[in-house]
Amino acid sequence: MAKIKTSFFCQNCGSQYAKWQGQCNACKEWNTIVEEVIQKEEKSSWKPTSEVKKAPKPLKIAEIDSSEEVRMNTLDGELNRVLGGGIVPGSLILLGGEPGIGKSTLLLQISLKLPFKTLYVSGEESQKQIKMRAERITPNGDNCYILTETKTQNIFRQIQEIEPEIVIIDSIQTLHTDYIESTAGSISQIRECTAELIKFAKETNVPVILIGHITKDGTIAGPKILEHMVDTVLQFEGDRNHVYRILRSLKNRFGSTAELGIYEMQGSGLREVSNPSEILLSHREEELSGTAIASTLEGMRPLMIEIQALVSTAVYGTPQRSTTGYNAKRLNMLLAVLEKRAGFRLGTKDVFLNVTGGISVDDPAIDLAVVASILSSNEDIAVGKDVCFAGEVGLSGEIRPVNRVEQRIQEAEKLGFATIFVSKYNKLSTKFPGIKVILVSKIEEVVAHLFG
C-alpha cells in the first residue's frame, strides 16, 4: 500500500503548503489553510480507448486554421445567448447558484431536449427521483441517459460504453477519485476531479457541464482555481420566493460576459422569457409617485426596468439609505448632486430604492430614472407611465450621453412608450415617429419637464 501523506491547502485559492500557517502567502487570507489527506502517486485517470494522440507541434500563426468552430445548439434560446451561440465542443462549463434555485432542473430540462446523446451524472439524487422530475418536465427524453455515481473511474467506464456527445455532472462537489485520499468536496478532490474531466473533454472533444455549489458569500465553493480551470462560468440567480430566474455569464472564453438569460419557474419546468421588459414592468392602472422606467442594456438585449423610490422624513437622527439591485454608493452620489445642483433638501430624509423584478443593474444609463423616481416620491407627483429615461448623471448635474441610445429608444417605442428623455449630447441619426424624444442637458431641465 502506498504511503499516506497529509498536506495543507488554502480553502480560498488552493495553494499547497507543507505545514500549517495562519495566513496564505498567495491570497493573503487568514485562517483558510486546512489539513487534508493526500496520496502522492502518479497514476493515469482518463484512459481513452483510441490510440494515444501525438504531441502537438508548434505552428506559425498563419498556418493555424481560423475557421469558426461549429457550436452545438441546445434548443434553448436563453442559454444559447448567454454562451455566445451554443456549446463549444470540448469545453468545460461551470454552473453555480444557490440551493433550490433550479440548477438541476435547468440542466435536466436541457439534457432532455438536446438532440445529442447525453449522459446526466447525479451524485445527489437517485434515478427514481430524477425520473419523477423528468416526467414532470417532458415525458420524451430518448437521448438522455441517467447515471447515479460519484467515483470518477466508474463514470469514465460508463462514458466509454455509452459514448455520449455531452456529459452533465451534478455536482462537482460530490465527485471523488481513487487517486486522492481526502473526502469528497475537499479542495484536492475538487481540483483533481476537475482536472480529469478537463483532460477527458479536451481529448474527446465532448463538452462537460458541471454544477457547482456556492458558499454563503455567494461564491462557488471550492478553490478559486476551479473557476480558472473551466472555460465558462455561469451564475443562476433569483429569489426562491419569486418565479423569475436570471442566468448570467461571469466568465466566457468563447463569447461575451454581458449577456443575460431570463426564465420563469413553473410546475412543468423553466420557461424561456423572450420579452423580459414585460415582466420587469408592473401593470398598474393608476399612476403612483416614486416610480420611473429606465431603458438599460444587458449585452445585446435592451430591457425596460422599473425603478421604485420612497423618500420620507427621517424618524431617527441619521437618515437611512437603502437600495435593492442598485449600487448604494452611486445612490449617495446622486443624492448629493440633487442637493447641491438642483436645490432639493434630501439630507434629512430617508431614501429607499428598489429595482423591480429581483435583478441587479450596474448600467449608468439608469441614473436619470433613479433621479426621476426620487424626485417624484419627494414631491409626491407621479411620473407618467408612458415616460421613460436613458441618461447618465454627472457630478455637476449634467446629463451625459449613453451608448447605443438608438437601440434603447427602439425598445421603448416597441413597448408603447410615448416619451423618452435622453442626453442632448447623444448623436441621433434615425428619426423615431412613434415616440417623442426629449433632449436634456441638465437635471433642472428634467425637473421642469416633469414637475413644471
KEBAZA-352386 format. One record per residue (C-alpha): residue number from 1; x, y, z. Coordinates in steps of 0.25 Angstrom, whole numbers, plus 2048, in hexadecimal, padded with zeros to 3 digits. Layout:
DOLUM pos   X   Y   Z
DOLUM NUM   X   Y   Z
...
END
This chain:
DOLUM pos   X   Y   Z
DOLUM   1 800 800 800
DOLUM   2 805 80E 7FD
DOLUM   3 809 817 808
DOLUM   4 7FE 821 80C
DOLUM   5 803 82F 80E
DOLUM   6 7FC 83C 812
DOLUM   7 7FD 849 80D
DOLUM   8 7F7 857 80F
DOLUM   9 7EF 85F 805
DOLUM  10 7E9 86D 805
DOLUM  11 7DA 86C 804
DOLUM  12 7D9 879 7FD
DOLUM  13 7E4 878 7F2
DOLUM  14 7E8 869 7F3
DOLUM  15 7F7 86C 7F5
DOLUM  16 7FE 860 7FC
DOLUM  17 807 861 808
DOLUM  18 810 857 80F
DOLUM  19 80B 85B 81D
DOLUM  20 800 864 823
DOLUM  21 801 873 824
DOLUM  22 7F8 87E 827
DOLUM  23 7F8 886 81A
DOLUM  24 7F8 881 80C
DOLUM  25 804 887 804
DOLUM  26 7FD 887 7F7
DOLUM  27 7EF 88D 7FA
DOLUM  28 7F3 894 808
DOLUM  29 7E7 88E 80E
DOLUM  30 7E7 88A 81D
DOLUM  31 7E3 87D 823
DOLUM  32 7E0 876 816
DOLUM  33 7EA 86B 816
DOLUM  34 7E5 85D 81A
DOLUM  35 7EC 84F 81A
DOLUM  36 7E8 845 810
DOLUM  37 7EC 836 80E
DOLUM  38 7F2 834 800
DOLUM  39 7F9 829 7F9
DOLUM  40 805 82D 7F0
DOLUM  41 805 823 7E6
DOLUM  42 805 825 7D7
DOLUM  43 7FA 81E 7D0
DOLUM  44 7F2 81F 7C3
DOLUM  45 7E4 824 7C5
DOLUM  46 7DC 825 7B8
DOLUM  47 7E1 81A 7AE
DOLUM  48 7DC 81C 7A0
DOLUM  49 7D9 80F 798
DOLUM  50 7DF 815 78C
DOLUM  51 7EE 815 78A
DOLUM  52 7F5 820 791
DOLUM  53 7F5 82D 78A
DOLUM  54 803 832 785
DOLUM  55 809 83E 78C
DOLUM  56 805 84B 785
DOLUM  57 80F 853 77D
DOLUM  58 811 862 77D
DOLUM  59 80B 869 771
DOLUM  60 80D 876 76B
DOLUM  61 801 87F 76D
DOLUM  62 7FE 880 75E
DOLUM  63 7FD 871 75E
DOLUM  64 7F3 86F 769
DOLUM  65 7E4 86C 764
DOLUM  66 7DC 878 767
DOLUM  67 7CF 873 762
DOLUM  68 7C4 875 76D
DOLUM  69 7C1 869 776
DOLUM  70 7B3 863 774
DOLUM  71 7AB 864 780
DOLUM  72 7A1 85B 786
DOLUM  73 793 860 786
DOLUM  74 78C 85E 794
DOLUM  75 77E 861 78E
DOLUM  76 77D 86B 79A
DOLUM  77 77E 879 795
DOLUM  78 781 880 7A2
DOLUM  79 78D 876 7A5
DOLUM  80 792 877 796
DOLUM  81 792 887 798
DOLUM  82 79A 886 7A5
DOLUM  83 7A4 87C 7A0
DOLUM  84 7A6 884 793
DOLUM  85 79E 87C 789
DOLUM  86 79F 86E 78F
DOLUM  87 7A8 864 796
DOLUM  88 7B6 863 790
DOLUM  89 7BB 854 78E
DOLUM  90 7C6 850 799
DOLUM  91 7C2 85C 7A2
DOLUM  92 7C0 85B 7B1
DOLUM  93 7B4 863 7B7
DOLUM  94 7B2 866 7C5
DOLUM  95 7A4 86A 7CA
DOLUM  96 7A3 870 7D8
DOLUM  97 797 874 7E0
DOLUM  98 790 874 7EE
DOLUM  99 78A 867 7F3
DOLUM 100 77C 865 7EE
DOLUM 101 77D 86F 7E3
DOLUM 102 77B 866 7D7
DOLUM 103 789 862 7D2
DOLUM 104 786 853 7D1
DOLUM 105 778 856 7CB
DOLUM 106 77F 85F 7C1
DOLUM 107 789 855 7BC
DOLUM 108 780 849 7BD
DOLUM 109 776 850 7B4
DOLUM 110 781 854 7AA
DOLUM 111 786 846 7AA
DOLUM 112 778 840 7A7
DOLUM 113 776 84A 79B
DOLUM 114 784 848 795
DOLUM 115 785 841 788
DOLUM 116 792 83B 78C
DOLUM 117 795 82E 795
DOLUM 118 796 834 7A3
DOLUM 119 79B 82E 7B0
DOLUM 120 796 834 7BC
DOLUM 121 79E 830 7C9
DOLUM 122 798 833 7D6
DOLUM 123 79F 831 7E4
DOLUM 124 793 838 7EB
DOLUM 125 786 831 7E7
DOLUM 126 782 823 7E3
DOLUM 127 77E 81F 7D5
DOLUM 128 770 81D 7DA
DOLUM 129 76F 82C 7DF
DOLUM 130 775 831 7D2
DOLUM 131 76B 829 7CA
DOLUM 132 760 82F 7D2
DOLUM 133 765 83D 7CF
DOLUM 134 768 83A 7C0
DOLUM 135 759 835 7BE
DOLUM 136 754 842 7C4
DOLUM 137 75D 84A 7BB
DOLUM 138 75C 842 7AE
DOLUM 139 758 833 7AC
DOLUM 140 761 831 7A0
DOLUM 141 770 830 7A2
DOLUM 142 775 825 799
DOLUM 143 783 82B 798
DOLUM 144 785 82D 7A7
DOLUM 145 78C 822 7B0
DOLUM 146 78B 824 7BF
DOLUM 147 797 81F 7C8
DOLUM 148 798 820 7D7
DOLUM 149 7A7 81F 7DA
DOLUM 150 7B1 827 7E2
DOLUM 151 7BE 820 7DF
DOLUM 152 7C5 825 7D2
DOLUM 153 7CB 818 7CE
DOLUM 154 7BD 811 7CD
DOLUM 155 7B8 81E 7C6
DOLUM 156 7C2 81D 7BB
DOLUM 157 7C0 80E 7BA
DOLUM 158 7B1 811 7B6
DOLUM 159 7B5 81C 7AD
DOLUM 160 7BE 812 7A5
DOLUM 161 7B2 809 7A4
DOLUM 162 7A7 813 7A0
DOLUM 163 7B0 81D 799
DOLUM 164 7A7 829 79C
DOLUM 165 7A8 837 794
DOLUM 166 7A6 83F 7A0
DOLUM 167 7A9 83C 7AF
DOLUM 168 7A2 843 7BB
DOLUM 169 7A7 842 7C9
DOLUM 170 79E 845 7D5
DOLUM 171 7A6 849 7DD
DOLUM 172 7B5 84A 7DD
DOLUM 173 7B6 84B 7EC
DOLUM 174 7B0 83D 7ED
DOLUM 175 7BB 836 7E4
DOLUM 176 7C7 82F 7E9
DOLUM 177 7D3 828 7E3
DOLUM 178 7DB 81C 7E8
DOLUM 179 7E8 823 7E6
DOLUM 180 7E5 82D 7F1
DOLUM 181 7E3 828 7FF
DOLUM 182 7DB 834 804
DOLUM 183 7CC 835 805
DOLUM 184 7C2 839 7FA
DOLUM 185 7C1 848 7F9
DOLUM 186 7CF 84B 7FF
DOLUM 187 7D8 855 7F7
DOLUM 188 7E1 84A 7F2
DOLUM 189 7D5 841 7ED
DOLUM 190 7CE 84C 7E6
DOLUM 191 7DB 850 7DF
DOLUM 192 7DF 842 7DB
DOLUM 193 7D1 83E 7D6
DOLUM 194 7D0 84B 7CE
DOLUM 195 7DE 848 7C8
DOLUM 196 7D9 83A 7C4
DOLUM 197 7CD 840 7BD
DOLUM 198 7D5 84B 7B6
DOLUM 199 7DE 840 7B1
DOLUM 200 7D2 838 7AC
DOLUM 201 7CB 844 7A6
DOLUM 202 7D8 849 79E
DOLUM 203 7DC 83B 799
DOLUM 204 7CE 836 795
DOLUM 205 7C8 844 790
DOLUM 206 7BC 841 799
DOLUM 207 7B7 84D 7A1
DOLUM 208 7B5 84B 7B0
DOLUM 209 7AB 853 7B8
DOLUM 210 7AE 854 7C7
DOLUM 211 7A4 858 7D2
DOLUM 212 7AB 85F 7DE
DOLUM 213 7A6 863 7EC
DOLUM 214 7A8 871 7F1
DOLUM 215 7AD 876 7FF
DOLUM 216 7A5 87F 808
DOLUM 217 7AD 88B 802
DOLUM 218 7A7 887 7F4
DOLUM 219 7B4 882 7EE
DOLUM 220 7B6 874 7E8
DOLUM 221 7BA 86A 7F3
DOLUM 222 7C8 864 7F2
DOLUM 223 7D5 86B 7EE
DOLUM 224 7D5 877 7E5
DOLUM 225 7DE 86F 7DB
DOLUM 226 7D1 867 7D7
DOLUM 227 7CC 874 7D0
DOLUM 228 7D9 876 7C9
DOLUM 229 7D9 867 7C4
DOLUM 230 7CC 867 7BD
DOLUM 231 7C9 86F 7B0
DOLUM 232 7BB 875 7B4
DOLUM 233 7B5 879 7C2
DOLUM 234 7A6 87B 7C2
DOLUM 235 79E 880 7CE
DOLUM 236 790 87C 7D0
DOLUM 237 789 886 7DA
DOLUM 238 77C 88B 7DF
DOLUM 239 773 88B 7EB
DOLUM 240 76D 87D 7EE
DOLUM 241 760 885 7F3
DOLUM 242 75F 88B 7E4
DOLUM 243 75C 883 7D7
DOLUM 244 767 88A 7CF
DOLUM 245 775 885 7CE
DOLUM 246 781 88C 7C7
DOLUM 247 78D 885 7C0
DOLUM 248 799 88D 7BE
DOLUM 249 7A8 88B 7BA
DOLUM 250 7B3 88E 7C3
DOLUM 251 7BE 889 7BA
DOLUM 252 7BD 884 7AC
DOLUM 253 7C9 881 7A3
DOLUM 254 7C0 87F 797
DOLUM 255 7B7 88B 798
DOLUM 256 7B2 898 79F
DOLUM 257 7B0 898 7AE
DOLUM 258 7A6 8A3 7AD
DOLUM 259 79A 89B 7A8
DOLUM 260 78E 897 7B1
DOLUM 261 784 88C 7B0
DOLUM 262 777 88C 7B8
DOLUM 263 76E 880 7BB
DOLUM 264 761 87F 7C2
DOLUM 265 75F 873 7CC
DOLUM 266 753 86B 7CA
DOLUM 267 74D 85E 7CF
DOLUM 268 752 858 7C1
DOLUM 269 760 85D 7C2
DOLUM 270 766 86A 7BE
DOLUM 271 760 872 7B3
DOLUM 272 769 87C 7AA
DOLUM 273 765 88A 7AB
DOLUM 274 767 890 79D
DOLUM 275 762 89E 7A1
DOLUM 276 767 8A1 7AF
DOLUM 277 763 8B0 7AE
DOLUM 278 754 8AC 7B0
DOLUM 279 757 8A4 7BD
DOLUM 280 760 8AF 7C3
DOLUM 281 755 8BA 7C2
DOLUM 282 74A 8B9 7CB
DOLUM 283 73C 8BA 7C5
DOLUM 284 735 8C5 7CD
DOLUM 285 728 8CD 7C9
DOLUM 286 72A 8D9 7D2
DOLUM 287 737 8E2 7D2
DOLUM 288 73F 8E1 7DE
DOLUM 289 74A 8EA 7E3
DOLUM 290 758 8E5 7E5
DOLUM 291 759 8DC 7D8
DOLUM 292 761 8DF 7CB
DOLUM 293 764 8D6 7BF
DOLUM 294 773 8D5 7BB
DOLUM 295 778 8CF 7AE
DOLUM 296 784 8C7 7B0
DOLUM 297 78C 8BC 7A9
DOLUM 298 791 8AF 7AD
DOLUM 299 79B 8AA 7A2
DOLUM 300 794 8AC 795
DOLUM 301 786 8AC 79B
DOLUM 302 77F 8B9 79F
DOLUM 303 776 8B8 7AB
DOLUM 304 76C 8C1 7B1
DOLUM 305 76C 8C1 7C0
DOLUM 306 764 8C8 7CB
DOLUM 307 76B 8D0 7D6
DOLUM 308 763 8D2 7E3
DOLUM 309 767 8DC 7ED
DOLUM 310 762 8E0 7FB
DOLUM 311 766 8ED 801
DOLUM 312 761 8F0 80F
DOLUM 313 765 8F9 81B
DOLUM 314 76F 8F2 824
DOLUM 315 76A 8ED 831
DOLUM 316 777 8EC 837
DOLUM 317 783 8F5 837
DOLUM 318 78B 8EF 82C
DOLUM 319 783 8ED 81E
DOLUM 320 783 8DF 818
DOLUM 321 788 8DC 80A
DOLUM 322 783 8CE 806
DOLUM 323 784 8C8 7F8
DOLUM 324 780 8BB 7F1
DOLUM 325 786 8B7 7E4
DOLUM 326 78E 8C5 7E3
DOLUM 327 79B 8CA 7E8
DOLUM 328 799 8D1 7F5
DOLUM 329 7A6 8DA 7F3
DOLUM 330 7A0 8DF 7E6
DOLUM 331 793 8E2 7ED
DOLUM 332 79A 8EA 7F7
DOLUM 333 7A2 8F2 7EC
DOLUM 334 794 8F5 7E4
DOLUM 335 78E 8FA 7F1
DOLUM 336 79A 903 7F3
DOLUM 337 798 908 7E5
DOLUM 338 78A 90B 7E7
DOLUM 339 78C 913 7F4
DOLUM 340 798 91B 7EE
DOLUM 341 794 91D 7E0
DOLUM 342 785 91C 7E0
DOLUM 343 782 922 7EE
DOLUM 344 77A 916 7F3
DOLUM 345 77C 915 802
DOLUM 346 77D 906 804
DOLUM 347 788 905 80F
DOLUM 348 77D 903 81A
DOLUM 349 775 8F9 813
DOLUM 350 775 8EA 812
DOLUM 351 777 8E5 803
DOLUM 352 773 8D7 7FF
DOLUM 353 776 8D2 7F1
DOLUM 354 771 8C5 7EA
DOLUM 355 773 8BF 7DC
DOLUM 356 767 8B6 7DA
DOLUM 357 768 8A8 7D5
DOLUM 358 773 8A4 7DE
DOLUM 359 77F 8A7 7D5
DOLUM 360 78B 8AF 7D7
DOLUM 361 78F 8BA 7CD
DOLUM 362 79C 8C2 7CC
DOLUM 363 799 8C9 7BF
DOLUM 364 79C 8D8 7C2
DOLUM 365 791 8DB 7B8
DOLUM 366 786 8D9 7C3
DOLUM 367 78B 8E5 7CB
DOLUM 368 781 8EE 7C5
DOLUM 369 775 8E5 7C8
DOLUM 370 77B 8E4 7D7
DOLUM 371 77B 8F3 7D8
DOLUM 372 76D 8F4 7D2
DOLUM 373 767 8E9 7DB
DOLUM 374 76E 8F0 7E8
DOLUM 375 768 8FE 7E4
DOLUM 376 75B 8F8 7E1
DOLUM 377 75A 8F2 7EE
DOLUM 378 75F 8FF 7F5
DOLUM 379 755 908 7EE
DOLUM 380 74A 8FD 7EE
DOLUM 381 747 8FF 7E0
DOLUM 382 746 8F3 7D7
DOLUM 383 74F 8F2 7CA
DOLUM 384 746 8EE 7BE
DOLUM 385 746 8DF 7BC
DOLUM 386 749 8E1 7AD
DOLUM 387 756 8E9 7B0
DOLUM 388 764 8E2 7B1
DOLUM 389 772 8E6 7B3
DOLUM 390 780 8E3 7AE
DOLUM 391 78C 8EC 7B3
DOLUM 392 797 8ED 7BC
DOLUM 393 798 8F8 7C6
DOLUM 394 7A6 8FE 7C9
DOLUM 395 7AB 905 7D6
DOLUM 396 7A8 913 7D0
DOLUM 397 799 90F 7CD
DOLUM 398 79B 90D 7BE
DOLUM 399 794 902 7B7
DOLUM 400 79F 8FA 7B0
DOLUM 401 79D 8F2 7A3
DOLUM 402 79C 8E3 7A4
DOLUM 403 7A0 8D8 79A
DOLUM 404 797 8D2 78F
DOLUM 405 78C 8DC 792
DOLUM 406 784 8D9 786
DOLUM 407 782 8CB 789
DOLUM 408 77D 8CF 797
DOLUM 409 773 8D9 790
DOLUM 410 76E 8CE 786
DOLUM 411 76B 8C5 792
DOLUM 412 763 8D0 799
DOLUM 413 75C 8D3 78C
DOLUM 414 759 8C4 78A
DOLUM 415 753 8C3 798
DOLUM 416 749 8CF 796
DOLUM 417 750 8DA 79E
DOLUM 418 74D 8E8 799
DOLUM 419 759 8F0 79E
DOLUM 420 767 8ED 7A2
DOLUM 421 772 8F6 7A8
DOLUM 422 780 8F5 7A3
DOLUM 423 78C 8FE 7A3
DOLUM 424 78D 909 798
DOLUM 425 79B 905 796
DOLUM 426 797 8F7 790
DOLUM 427 798 8F8 781
DOLUM 428 78B 8F2 77B
DOLUM 429 78C 8EE 76D
DOLUM 430 77E 8E8 76C
DOLUM 431 770 8EE 76D
DOLUM 432 766 8E8 776
DOLUM 433 758 8EB 772
DOLUM 434 751 8E3 77D
DOLUM 435 758 8E9 789
DOLUM 436 75B 8F7 78E
DOLUM 437 76A 8F8 791
DOLUM 438 76D 904 79B
DOLUM 439 77B 908 79B
DOLUM 440 780 90E 7A8
DOLUM 441 78E 912 7AD
DOLUM 442 78C 915 7BC
DOLUM 443 783 910 7C7
DOLUM 444 77C 91D 7C8
DOLUM 445 776 91B 7BA
DOLUM 446 771 90D 7BE
DOLUM 447 76B 913 7CB
DOLUM 448 764 91E 7C3
DOLUM 449 75E 914 7B9
DOLUM 450 759 90A 7C3
DOLUM 451 754 913 7CE
DOLUM 452 753 921 7C8
END
